[in-house]
């Protein structure tokens, strides 16, 4: 099973797992990534606190298992207000999300093509 980092959204992932266990909708069920063009519907991913950049001996902290239900490529700046909420940022406007994503991902701006991944939690 491939791993995927939630270093910027760990809180949202953990809250989503708890909500799904209670039969409630998750606070985060979409993510946008640079790359990931090869991802297929039905694939399961292990969500971890941090995947890359761990120090020697630093453990891989597993947060959740997710299953991909939809995957497509799109421009970052086409994100809607509803999608920002589903990304786990209910107080952000789309332009704020684009700025946040661009600031936290090298060589990225609103016109960068990203992979939009919709998923469900496996609990």
CORTA-V916565 format. One record per helix or strand. SS is the DSSP state (alpha for helix, beta for strand). FROM is the first residue (numbers start at 1). LEN is the number of residues. If there is no record, write none. Layout:
ss = [SS | SS]
from = [FROM | FROM]
len = [LEN | LEN]
This chain:
ss = [beta | alpha | beta | beta | beta | alpha | alpha | alpha | beta]
from = [2 | 10 | 30 | 44 | 62 | 76 | 81 | 94 | 113]
len = [4 | 12 | 4 | 5 | 14 | 3 | 6 | 11 | 10]
